[in-house]
Amino acid sequence: MVVFLIRAFIFLASAALGLWIASLIVDGFTVTASGFLVAVVVFAVLQSILTPWFLVMSRKYANALTGGVGLVSTVAALWVATLVGDGLTISGTSAWVFGSLTVWIVTMLGALILPLIFLRNRVEKRRAEV
């Protein structure tokens, strides 16, 4: 259960970083302070549901597209997150393209780097206890 909660926290944190950074560097990609938490949770939940589904579908029907599953699920999750509440607004084609790429890259890097940081802190804490 603890591992599940840690993974959920890491995924939510990486989604929050992705949305926040995209809102800072992409014109037309706006996340409001009041709707940030809702946008992050909706995006993260949808991303975690859609990615495995798109992966199964791509392997079954279009194996060559398997590598793009993360990006496709990011676009789909962003689209639904824009429909739920007013916390996330994406205006214009370039905002959709560059915003999706930014969120995808930052979320991917966050999901890779945050566990390493967390594990390093836990290892250092255990070494200090011994």
FIBASE-205976 format. One record per atom (N, C-alpha, C, O): atom name; y, x negated, z. Coordinates in Angstrom, 3 decimals. Last residue first. Layout:
BEGIN
[midren 'CA',[Y,X,Z]],
...
This chain:
BEGIN
[midren 'N',[3.859,-21.571,11.079]],
[midren 'CA',[2.722,-22.445,11.414]],
[midren 'C',[3.146,-23.670,12.127]],
[midren 'O',[2.310,-24.503,12.476]],
[midren 'N',[6.250,-20.386,10.396]],
[midren 'CA',[5.499,-19.820,11.517]],
[midren 'C',[4.392,-20.748,11.986]],
[midren 'O',[4.018,-20.723,13.159]],
[midren 'N',[7.020,-21.763,8.139]],
[midren 'CA',[7.841,-21.905,9.341]],
[midren 'C',[7.109,-21.388,10.578]],
[midren 'O',[7.321,-21.890,11.681]],
[midren 'N',[5.143,-20.832,6.347]],
[midren 'CA',[5.130,-22.257,6.709]],
[midren 'C',[5.927,-22.495,7.989]],
[midren 'O',[5.555,-23.325,8.819]],
[midren 'N',[5.988,-18.171,6.124]],
[midren 'CA',[4.674,-18.478,6.712]],
[midren 'C',[4.584,-19.937,7.132]],
[midren 'O',[4.004,-20.244,8.173]],
[midren 'N',[8.458,-18.575,4.851]],
[midren 'CA',[8.403,-17.912,6.156]],
[midren 'C',[7.079,-18.215,6.853]],
[midren 'O',[7.061,-18.489,8.053]],
[midren 'N',[7.670,-19.707,2.433]],
[midren 'CA',[8.513,-20.477,3.347]],
[midren 'C',[8.474,-19.889,4.754]],
[midren 'O',[8.457,-20.630,5.738]],
[midren 'N',[6.258,-17.515,1.396]],
[midren 'CA',[5.557,-18.779,1.651]],
[midren 'C',[6.356,-19.626,2.637]],
[midren 'O',[5.789,-20.197,3.569]],
[midren 'N',[8.323,-15.637,1.132]],
[midren 'CA',[7.191,-15.354,2.024]],
[midren 'C',[6.433,-16.625,2.368]],
[midren 'O',[6.008,-16.801,3.509]],
[midren 'N',[9.968,-16.909,-0.745]],
[midren 'CA',[10.489,-16.600,0.585]],
[midren 'C',[9.363,-16.331,1.571]],
[midren 'O',[9.438,-16.751,2.726]],
[midren 'N',[8.202,-16.965,-2.922]],
[midren 'CA',[8.702,-18.219,-2.362]],
[midren 'C',[9.225,-17.998,-0.949]],
[midren 'O',[8.959,-18.800,-0.054]],
[midren 'N',[7.891,-14.231,-3.435]],
[midren 'CA',[6.747,-15.016,-2.971]],
[midren 'C',[7.194,-16.332,-2.352]],
[midren 'O',[6.619,-16.771,-1.356]],
[midren 'N',[10.509,-13.600,-4.303]],
[midren 'CA',[9.931,-12.934,-3.135]],
[midren 'C',[8.774,-13.745,-2.569]],
[midren 'O',[8.683,-13.928,-1.355]],
[midren 'N',[10.696,-15.221,-6.572]],
[midren 'CA',[11.645,-15.391,-5.468]],
[midren 'C',[11.068,-14.799,-4.191]],
[midren 'O',[11.128,-15.415,-3.127]],
[midren 'N',[8.618,-14.121,-8.086]],
[midren 'CA',[8.589,-15.542,-7.725]],
[midren 'C',[9.524,-15.828,-6.553]],
[midren 'O',[9.179,-16.590,-5.649]],
[midren 'N',[9.476,-11.470,-8.465]],
[midren 'CA',[8.279,-11.748,-7.657]],
[midren 'C',[8.192,-13.212,-7.229]],
[midren 'O',[7.738,-13.507,-6.123]],
[midren 'N',[11.857,-11.981,-10.082]],
[midren 'CA',[11.945,-11.445,-8.722]],
[midren 'C',[10.673,-11.649,-7.900]],
[midren 'O',[10.779,-11.978,-6.718]],
[midren 'N',[10.920,-12.868,-12.654]],
[midren 'CA',[11.556,-13.796,-11.717]],
[midren 'C',[11.578,-13.271,-10.281]],
[midren 'O',[11.341,-14.039,-9.349]],
[midren 'N',[9.732,-10.686,-14.032]],
[midren 'CA',[9.063,-11.990,-13.963]],
[midren 'C',[9.606,-12.872,-12.839]],
[midren 'O',[8.839,-13.545,-12.152]],
[midren 'N',[11.503,-8.614,-13.789]],
[midren 'CA',[10.117,-8.362,-13.380]],
[midren 'C',[9.318,-9.660,-13.299]],
[midren 'O',[8.326,-9.728,-12.572]],
[midren 'N',[13.750,-9.858,-14.919]],
[midren 'CA',[13.734,-9.495,-13.499]],
[midren 'C',[12.330,-9.269,-12.982]],
[midren 'O',[11.997,-9.679,-11.870]],
[midren 'N',[12.941,-10.022,-17.588]],
[midren 'CA',[13.168,-11.249,-16.823]],
[midren 'C',[13.153,-10.979,-15.319]],
[midren 'O',[12.614,-11.767,-14.543]],
[midren 'N',[12.806,-7.238,-18.138]],
[midren 'CA',[11.641,-8.098,-18.318]],
[midren 'C',[11.787,-9.380,-17.499]],
[midren 'O',[10.858,-9.777,-16.796]],
[midren 'N',[15.438,-6.460,-17.636]],
[midren 'CA',[14.345,-5.867,-16.862]],
[midren 'C',[13.092,-6.729,-16.953]],
[midren 'O',[12.396,-6.927,-15.956]],
[midren 'N',[16.770,-7.989,-19.574]],
[midren 'CA',[17.053,-8.211,-18.153]],
[midren 'C',[15.941,-7.642,-17.281]],
[midren 'O',[15.543,-8.265,-16.297]],
[midren 'N',[15.634,-6.915,-21.970]],
[midren 'CA',[15.528,-8.344,-21.646]],
[midren 'C',[15.734,-8.588,-20.152]],
[midren 'O',[14.958,-9.315,-19.532]],
[midren 'N',[16.291,-4.139,-21.754]],
[midren 'CA',[14.907,-4.596,-21.947]],
[midren 'C',[14.737,-6.052,-21.520]],
[midren 'O',[13.802,-6.382,-20.790]],
[midren 'N',[19.072,-4.182,-21.568]],
[midren 'CA',[18.274,-3.619,-20.466]],
[midren 'C',[16.838,-4.119,-20.559]],
[midren 'O',[16.239,-4.482,-19.547]],
[midren 'N',[19.656,-5.361,-24.096]],
[midren 'CA',[20.076,-5.985,-22.841]],
[midren 'C',[19.236,-5.495,-21.673]],
[midren 'O',[18.744,-6.295,-20.878]],
[midren 'N',[18.573,-3.493,-25.915]],
[midren 'CA',[18.107,-4.888,-25.901]],
[midren 'C',[18.445,-5.579,-24.581]],
[midren 'O',[17.618,-6.297,-24.019]],
[midren 'N',[20.121,-1.239,-25.226]],
[midren 'CA',[18.662,-1.215,-25.090]],
[midren 'C',[18.087,-2.624,-25.035]],
[midren 'O',[17.221,-2.917,-24.211]],
[midren 'N',[22.689,-2.205,-25.890]],
[midren 'CA',[22.373,-1.775,-24.526]],
[midren 'C',[20.881,-1.763,-24.275]],
[midren 'O',[20.421,-2.224,-23.230]],
[midren 'N',[22.480,-2.656,-28.622]],
[midren 'CA',[22.684,-3.799,-27.731]],
[midren 'C',[22.413,-3.447,-26.271]],
[midren 'O',[21.957,-4.293,-25.501]],
[midren 'N',[21.879,0.066,-29.493]],
[midren 'CA',[21.094,-1.108,-29.903]],
[midren 'C',[21.234,-2.233,-28.887]],
[midren 'O',[20.238,-2.714,-28.347]],
[midren 'N',[23.801,1.700,-28.235]],
[midren 'CA',[22.370,1.984,-28.098]],
[midren 'C',[21.532,0.749,-28.421]],
[midren 'O',[20.586,0.428,-27.701]],
[midren 'N',[26.142,0.485,-29.091]],
[midren 'CA',[25.864,0.551,-27.651]],
[midren 'C',[24.390,0.837,-27.406]],
[midren 'O',[23.793,0.287,-26.481]],
[midren 'N',[25.949,0.932,-31.830]],
[midren 'CA',[25.886,-0.448,-31.330]],
[midren 'C',[25.615,-0.480,-29.832]],
[midren 'O',[24.928,-1.381,-29.350]],
[midren 'N',[26.178,3.752,-31.914]],
[midren 'CA',[24.950,3.082,-32.350]],
[midren 'C',[24.844,1.673,-31.794]],
[midren 'O',[23.778,1.259,-31.339]],
[midren 'N',[27.651,5.558,-29.157]],
[midren 'CA',[27.687,4.756,-30.371]],
[midren 'C',[26.394,4.017,-30.641]],
[midren 'O',[25.626,3.701,-29.732]],
[midren 'N',[27.403,5.530,-25.738]],
[midren 'CA',[28.173,6.075,-26.857]],
[midren 'C',[28.180,5.114,-28.031]],
[midren 'O',[28.658,3.986,-27.915]],
[midren 'N',[25.741,6.537,-22.996]],
[midren 'CA',[25.663,5.522,-24.048]],
[midren 'C',[26.288,6.125,-25.295]],
[midren 'O',[25.780,7.102,-25.847]],
[midren 'N',[25.875,6.972,-19.557]],
[midren 'CA',[26.394,7.427,-20.845]],
[midren 'C',[26.323,6.266,-21.826]],
[midren 'O',[26.779,5.159,-21.536]],
[midren 'N',[24.630,7.984,-16.503]],
[midren 'CA',[24.477,7.024,-17.596]],
[midren 'C',[24.959,7.658,-18.889]],
[midren 'O',[24.513,8.740,-19.271]],
[midren 'N',[25.195,10.069,-14.762]],
[midren 'CA',[25.297,8.692,-14.285]],
[midren 'C',[25.252,7.652,-15.379]],
[midren 'O',[25.777,6.551,-15.211]],
[midren 'N',[24.942,12.757,-15.016]],
[midren 'CA',[26.027,12.120,-15.765]],
[midren 'C',[26.215,10.661,-15.360]],
[midren 'O',[27.278,10.083,-15.589]],
[midren 'N',[21.627,14.203,-15.501]],
[midren 'CA',[22.845,13.878,-14.773]],
[midren 'C',[23.883,13.226,-15.663]],
[midren 'O',[23.733,13.148,-16.882]],
[midren 'N',[19.670,13.290,-18.013]],
[midren 'CA',[19.551,13.714,-16.616]],
[midren 'C',[20.807,13.274,-15.869]],
[midren 'O',[21.007,12.082,-15.639]],
[midren 'N',[20.175,12.105,-20.441]],
[midren 'CA',[20.130,13.562,-20.393]],
[midren 'C',[20.123,14.103,-18.968]],
[midren 'O',[20.523,15.243,-18.734]],
[midren 'N',[19.928,9.435,-19.996]],
[midren 'CA',[21.258,9.934,-20.365]],
[midren 'C',[21.318,11.454,-20.299]],
[midren 'O',[22.393,12.027,-20.119]],
[midren 'N',[17.196,9.275,-19.528]],
[midren 'CA',[18.107,9.042,-18.402]],
[midren 'C',[19.529,9.504,-18.724]],
[midren 'O',[20.259,9.922,-17.826]],
[midren 'N',[16.224,9.612,-22.127]],
[midren 'CA',[15.999,10.676,-21.141]],
[midren 'C',[16.951,10.511,-19.960]],
[midren 'O',[17.461,11.504,-19.440]],
[midren 'N',[17.153,7.140,-23.202]],
[midren 'CA',[17.536,8.423,-23.799]],
[midren 'C',[17.366,9.558,-22.797]],
[midren 'O',[18.269,10.379,-22.635]],
[midren 'N',[15.860,5.255,-21.607]],
[midren 'CA',[17.320,5.346,-21.591]],
[midren 'C',[17.786,6.685,-22.143]],
[midren 'O',[18.713,7.293,-21.607]],
[midren 'N',[13.213,5.751,-22.381]],
[midren 'CA',[13.608,5.977,-20.988]],
[midren 'C',[15.128,6.075,-20.861]],
[midren 'O',[15.631,6.891,-20.088]],
[midren 'N',[13.360,4.997,-25.107]],
[midren 'CA',[12.986,6.364,-24.729]],
[midren 'C',[13.425,6.684,-23.302]],
[midren 'O',[13.949,7.767,-23.042]],
[midren 'N',[14.060,2.268,-24.857]],
[midren 'CA',[14.941,3.197,-25.579]],
[midren 'C',[14.640,4.638,-25.174]],
[midren 'O',[15.561,5.416,-24.925]],
[midren 'N',[11.785,1.372,-23.445]],
[midren 'CA',[13.126,1.223,-22.875]],
[midren 'C',[14.094,2.189,-23.533]],
[midren 'O',[14.866,2.859,-22.847]],
[midren 'N',[9.745,1.845,-25.239]],
[midren 'CA',[9.751,2.616,-23.994]],
[midren 'C',[11.100,2.493,-23.287]],
[midren 'O',[11.516,3.423,-22.597]],
[midren 'N',[10.513,-0.035,-27.195]],
[midren 'CA',[10.460,1.394,-27.525]],
[midren 'C',[10.503,2.238,-26.256]],
[midren 'O',[11.219,3.238,-26.202]],
[midren 'N',[10.227,-2.436,-25.746]],
[midren 'CA',[11.528,-2.047,-26.279]],
[midren 'C',[11.574,-0.554,-26.604]],
[midren 'O',[12.568,0.113,-26.316]],
[midren 'N',[7.477,-2.409,-25.168]],
[midren 'CA',[8.474,-2.489,-24.099]],
[midren 'C',[9.842,-2.030,-24.559]],
[midren 'O',[10.537,-1.315,-23.838]],
[midren 'N',[6.300,-2.369,-27.750]],
[midren 'CA',[6.128,-1.243,-26.828]],
[midren 'C',[7.185,-1.253,-25.730]],
[midren 'O',[7.734,-0.202,-25.397]],
[midren 'N',[6.201,-4.361,-29.615]],
[midren 'CA',[7.466,-3.658,-29.426]],
[midren 'C',[7.421,-2.519,-28.436]],
[midren 'O',[8.395,-1.780,-28.292]],
[midren 'N',[3.563,-5.221,-29.780]],
[midren 'CA',[4.567,-6.100,-29.189]],
[midren 'C',[5.892,-5.419,-28.907]],
[midren 'O',[6.636,-5.866,-28.034]],
[midren 'N',[2.279,-3.182,-31.233]],
[midren 'CA',[2.019,-3.331,-29.803]],
[midren 'C',[3.077,-4.198,-29.118]],
[midren 'O',[3.445,-3.922,-27.976]],
[midren 'N',[2.360,-2.796,-33.931]],
[midren 'CA',[3.572,-2.478,-33.172]],
[midren 'C',[3.419,-2.681,-31.670]],
[midren 'O',[4.342,-2.381,-30.912]],
[midren 'N',[-0.144,-3.218,-34.956]],
[midren 'CA',[0.884,-4.224,-35.251]],
[midren 'C',[2.156,-4.002,-34.437]],
[midren 'O',[2.949,-4.928,-34.271]],
[midren 'N',[-1.562,-0.886,-34.364]],
[midren 'CA',[-1.785,-2.087,-33.561]],
[midren 'C',[-0.713,-3.156,-33.782]],
[midren 'O',[-0.415,-3.923,-32.866]],
[midren 'N',[-1.208,2.114,-34.383]],
[midren 'CA',[-0.401,1.098,-35.079]],
[midren 'C',[-0.444,-0.204,-34.289]],
[midren 'O',[0.527,-0.573,-33.628]],
[midren 'N',[-3.058,3.733,-32.985]],
[midren 'CA',[-2.566,4.144,-34.298]],
[midren 'C',[-1.802,3.066,-35.072]],
[midren 'O',[-1.760,3.111,-36.302]],
[midren 'N',[-3.962,2.422,-30.628]],
[midren 'CA',[-4.823,3.379,-31.324]],
[midren 'C',[-4.372,3.611,-32.766]],
[midren 'O',[-5.204,3.679,-33.671]],
[midren 'N',[-1.893,0.851,-29.778]],
[midren 'CA',[-3.199,0.223,-30.020]],
[midren 'C',[-4.101,1.134,-30.848]],
[midren 'O',[-4.899,0.669,-31.662]],
[midren 'N',[0.070,2.810,-29.477]],
[midren 'CA',[0.242,1.760,-30.487]],
[midren 'C',[-1.078,1.058,-30.784]],
[midren 'O',[-1.346,0.709,-31.934]],
[midren 'N',[-0.998,4.382,-27.401]],
[midren 'CA',[-0.766,4.973,-28.722]],
[midren 'C',[-0.626,3.895,-29.796]],
[midren 'O',[-1.145,4.050,-30.901]],
[midren 'N',[-1.028,2.520,-25.291]],
[midren 'CA',[-2.281,3.140,-25.747]],
[midren 'C',[-2.113,3.695,-27.158]],
[midren 'O',[-2.980,3.505,-28.011]],
[midren 'N',[1.745,2.003,-25.145]],
[midren 'CA',[0.797,0.919,-25.393]],
[midren 'C',[-0.526,1.465,-25.918]],
[midren 'O',[-1.082,0.934,-26.880]],
[midren 'N',[2.841,4.475,-24.470]],
[midren 'CA',[3.157,3.887,-25.775]],
[midren 'C',[2.191,2.764,-26.135]],
[midren 'O',[1.853,2.592,-27.306]],
[midren 'N',[1.688,4.607,-21.871]],
[midren 'CA',[1.378,5.621,-22.877]],
[midren 'C',[1.656,5.081,-24.281]],
[midren 'O',[0.821,5.209,-25.176]],
[midren 'N',[2.797,2.423,-20.481]],
[midren 'CA',[1.347,2.478,-20.721]],
[midren 'C',[0.971,3.484,-21.814]],
[midren 'O',[0.047,3.243,-22.591]],
[midren 'N',[5.623,3.253,-20.775]],
[midren 'CA',[5.101,1.987,-21.291]],
[midren 'C',[3.592,2.017,-21.492]],
[midren 'O',[3.126,1.668,-22.577]],
[midren 'N',[6.080,5.729,-19.449]],
[midren 'CA',[6.063,5.654,-20.912]],
[midren 'C',[5.438,4.376,-21.458]],
[midren 'O',[4.786,4.410,-22.502]],
[midren 'N',[6.025,5.168,-16.685]],
[midren 'CA',[5.104,6.160,-17.265]],
[midren 'C',[4.962,5.956,-18.775]],
[midren 'O',[3.855,6.004,-19.312]],
[midren 'N',[7.982,3.271,-16.278]],
[midren 'CA',[6.632,2.990,-15.776]],
[midren 'C',[5.603,3.976,-16.309]],
[midren 'O',[4.418,3.647,-16.376]],
[midren 'N',[10.176,4.576,-17.427]],
[midren 'CA',[9.699,3.316,-18.006]],
[midren 'C',[8.268,3.037,-17.556]],
[midren 'O',[7.434,2.616,-18.358]],
[midren 'N',[10.498,6.709,-15.641]],
[midren 'CA',[10.120,6.956,-17.036]],
[midren 'C',[9.572,5.707,-17.703]],
[midren 'O',[8.607,5.779,-18.464]],
[midren 'N',[11.219,5.251,-13.332]],
[midren 'CA',[10.034,6.120,-13.331]],
[midren 'C',[9.566,6.374,-14.760]],
[midren 'O',[8.376,6.265,-15.056]],
[midren 'N',[13.567,3.931,-14.227]],
[midren 'CA',[12.402,3.170,-13.752]],
[midren 'C',[11.129,4.009,-13.773]],
[midren 'O',[10.076,3.527,-14.189]],
[midren 'N',[15.315,6.084,-14.929]],
[midren 'CA',[14.924,5.074,-15.904]],
[midren 'C',[13.642,4.365,-15.479]],
[midren 'O',[12.725,4.213,-16.286]],
[midren 'N',[15.504,7.413,-12.435]],
[midren 'CA',[14.995,8.118,-13.620]],
[midren 'C',[14.511,7.111,-14.657]],
[midren 'O',[13.420,7.262,-15.206]],
[midren 'N',[16.599,5.317,-10.862]],
[midren 'CA',[15.301,5.919,-10.518]],
[midren 'C',[14.700,6.628,-11.725]],
[midren 'O',[13.514,6.463,-12.011]],
[midren 'N',[19.026,4.775,-12.225]],
[midren 'CA',[18.031,3.721,-12.005]],
[midren 'C',[16.663,4.327,-11.745]],
[midren 'O',[15.672,3.901,-12.338]],
[midren 'N',[20.349,7.262,-12.126]],
[midren 'CA',[20.040,6.648,-13.421]],
[midren 'C',[18.953,5.588,-13.275]],
[midren 'O',[18.054,5.507,-14.112]],
[midren 'N',[20.622,7.551,-9.346]],
[midren 'CA',[19.830,8.523,-10.111]],
[midren 'C',[19.417,7.924,-11.448]],
[midren 'O',[18.266,8.061,-11.862]],
[midren 'N',[22.307,5.350,-8.815]],
[midren 'CA',[20.985,5.442,-8.194]],
[midren 'C',[20.081,6.404,-8.959]],
[midren 'O',[18.909,6.107,-9.193]],
[midren 'N',[24.638,5.984,-10.365]],
[midren 'CA',[23.860,4.766,-10.586]],
[midren 'C',[22.443,4.892,-10.043]],
[midren 'O',[21.482,4.573,-10.742]],
[midren 'N',[26.453,7.997,-10.061]],
[midren 'CA',[25.181,8.332,-10.688]],
[midren 'C',[24.253,7.152,-10.891]],
[midren 'O',[23.199,7.287,-11.513]],
[midren 'N',[28.674,6.828,-8.886]],
[midren 'CA',[28.046,7.971,-8.222]],
[midren 'C',[26.677,8.303,-8.808]],
[midren 'O',[25.825,8.843,-8.102]],
[midren 'N',[29.368,4.855,-10.727]],
[midren 'CA',[28.944,4.467,-9.377]],
[midren 'C',[28.196,5.610,-8.701]],
[midren 'O',[27.196,5.383,-8.020]],
[midren 'N',[28.077,5.218,-14.054]],
[midren 'CA',[29.029,5.553,-13.002]],
[midren 'C',[28.466,5.154,-11.646]],
[midren 'O',[27.252,5.121,-11.443]],
[midren 'N',[27.713,3.180,-16.754]],
[midren 'CA',[26.975,3.694,-15.601]],
[midren 'C',[28.001,3.966,-14.516]],
[midren 'O',[28.719,3.057,-14.097]],
[midren 'N',[27.908,2.965,-20.235]],
[midren 'CA',[28.611,3.218,-18.984]],
[midren 'C',[27.666,3.777,-17.934]],
[midren 'O',[26.918,4.720,-18.188]],
[midren 'N',[28.404,1.479,-23.105]],
[midren 'CA',[27.280,1.645,-22.175]],
[midren 'C',[27.891,1.751,-20.782]],
[midren 'O',[28.338,0.754,-20.215]],
[midren 'N',[30.625,0.843,-24.545]],
[midren 'CA',[30.017,2.143,-24.797]],
[midren 'C',[28.810,2.430,-23.919]],
[midren 'O',[28.249,3.524,-23.986]],
[midren 'N',[29.974,-2.606,-24.736]],
[midren 'CA',[30.961,-1.534,-24.874]],
[midren 'C',[30.251,-0.232,-25.225]],
[midren 'O',[29.382,-0.206,-26.096]],
[midren 'N',[28.168,-4.492,-22.522]],
[midren 'CA',[28.044,-3.701,-23.755]],
[midren 'C',[29.085,-2.585,-23.743]],
[midren 'O',[29.082,-1.728,-22.859]],
[midren 'N',[28.454,-5.761,-20.045]],
[midren 'CA',[28.661,-6.548,-21.269]],
[midren 'C',[28.605,-5.748,-22.568]],
[midren 'O',[28.962,-6.275,-23.621]],
[midren 'N',[28.124,-3.932,-17.910]],
[midren 'CA',[29.185,-4.942,-17.861]],
[midren 'C',[29.480,-5.569,-19.218]],
[midren 'O',[30.634,-5.878,-19.516]],
[midren 'N',[25.940,-2.416,-18.523]],
[midren 'CA',[27.223,-1.721,-18.376]],
[midren 'C',[28.392,-2.702,-18.331]],
[midren 'O',[29.519,-2.346,-18.675]],
[midren 'N',[23.978,-4.400,-18.479]],
[midren 'CA',[24.316,-3.762,-19.760]],
[midren 'C',[25.662,-3.053,-19.665]],
[midren 'O',[26.443,-3.080,-20.616]],
[midren 'N',[23.956,-4.874,-15.722]],
[midren 'CA',[24.409,-5.934,-16.635]],
[midren 'C',[24.773,-5.352,-17.996]],
[midren 'O',[25.763,-5.762,-18.602]],
[midren 'N',[22.955,-2.359,-14.813]],
[midren 'CA',[24.247,-2.878,-14.360]],
[midren 'C',[24.789,-3.927,-15.330]],
[midren 'O',[25.957,-3.870,-15.716]],
[midren 'N',[20.441,-2.152,-16.026]],
[midren 'CA',[21.468,-1.146,-16.297]],
[midren 'C',[22.856,-1.669,-15.932]],
[midren 'O',[23.820,-1.444,-16.664]],
[midren 'N',[19.185,-4.488,-14.950]],
[midren 'CA',[19.303,-4.262,-16.385]],
[midren 'C',[20.400,-3.279,-16.731]],
[midren 'O',[21.204,-3.534,-17.627]],
[midren 'N',[19.300,-4.033,-12.159]],
[midren 'CA',[19.968,-5.195,-12.767]],
[midren 'C',[20.196,-4.990,-14.261]],
[midren 'O',[21.275,-5.285,-14.775]],
[midren 'N',[17.683,-1.740,-12.016]],
[midren 'CA',[19.081,-1.688,-11.582]],
[midren 'C',[19.877,-2.846,-12.181]],
[midren 'O',[20.997,-2.656,-12.655]],
[midren 'N',[15.260,-2.814,-12.886]],
[midren 'CA',[15.896,-1.738,-13.655]],
[midren 'C',[17.375,-1.631,-13.302]],
[midren 'O',[18.219,-1.453,-14.181]],
[midren 'N',[14.781,-4.627,-10.818]],
[midren 'CA',[14.970,-5.143,-12.178]],
[midren 'C',[15.611,-4.088,-13.079]],
[midren 'O',[16.419,-4.426,-13.943]],
[midren 'N',[14.539,-2.818,-8.669]],
[midren 'CA',[15.591,-3.839,-8.657]],
[midren 'C',[15.839,-4.390,-10.058]],
[midren 'O',[16.989,-4.598,-10.445]],
[midren 'N',[12.278,-1.357,-9.451]],
[midren 'CA',[13.565,-0.677,-9.287]],
[midren 'C',[14.720,-1.678,-9.315]],
[midren 'O',[15.760,-1.412,-9.918]],
[midren 'N',[10.391,-3.454,-9.424]],
[midren 'CA',[10.663,-2.739,-10.667]],
[midren 'C',[11.999,-2.004,-10.595]],
[midren 'O',[12.769,-2.018,-11.556]],
[midren 'N',[10.477,-4.204,-6.729]],
[midren 'CA',[10.804,-5.191,-7.765]],
[midren 'C',[11.144,-4.491,-9.075]],
[midren 'O',[12.083,-4.890,-9.764]],
[midren 'N',[9.605,-1.806,-5.524]],
[midren 'CA',[10.927,-2.358,-5.226]],
[midren 'C',[11.371,-3.335,-6.315]],
[midren 'O',[12.516,-3.289,-6.766]],
[midren 'N',[7.015,-1.657,-6.589]],
[midren 'CA',[7.978,-0.594,-6.873]],
[midren 'C',[9.402,-1.090,-6.627]],
[midren 'O',[10.300,-0.827,-7.426]],
[midren 'N',[5.881,-3.966,-5.460]],
[midren 'CA',[6.000,-3.849,-6.923]],
[midren 'C',[7.017,-2.785,-7.316]],
[midren 'O',[7.789,-2.974,-8.255]],
[midren 'N',[6.026,-3.231,-2.757]],
[midren 'CA',[6.719,-4.432,-3.228]],
[midren 'C',[6.919,-4.367,-4.739]],
[midren 'O',[8.000,-4.676,-5.240]],
[midren 'N',[4.369,-0.988,-2.760]],
[midren 'CA',[5.782,-0.846,-2.406]],
[midren 'C',[6.602,-2.047,-2.869]],
[midren 'O',[7.738,-1.895,-3.319]],
[midren 'N',[1.918,-2.204,-3.463]],
[midren 'CA',[2.495,-1.153,-4.304]],
[midren 'C',[3.991,-1.006,-4.029]],
[midren 'O',[4.788,-0.911,-4.962]],
[midren 'N',[1.555,-3.879,-1.250]],
[midren 'CA',[1.705,-4.470,-2.579]],
[midren 'C',[2.340,-3.463,-3.533]],
[midren 'O',[3.207,-3.827,-4.328]],
[midren 'N',[1.202,-1.971,0.749]],
[midren 'CA',[2.344,-2.875,0.816]],
[midren 'C',[2.611,-3.494,-0.554]],
[midren 'O',[3.764,-3.618,-0.968]],
[midren 'N',[-1.196,-0.821,0.000]],
[midren 'CA',[0.000,0.000,0.000]],
[midren 'C',[1.266,-0.869,0.000]],
[midren 'O',[2.258,-0.549,-0.654]],
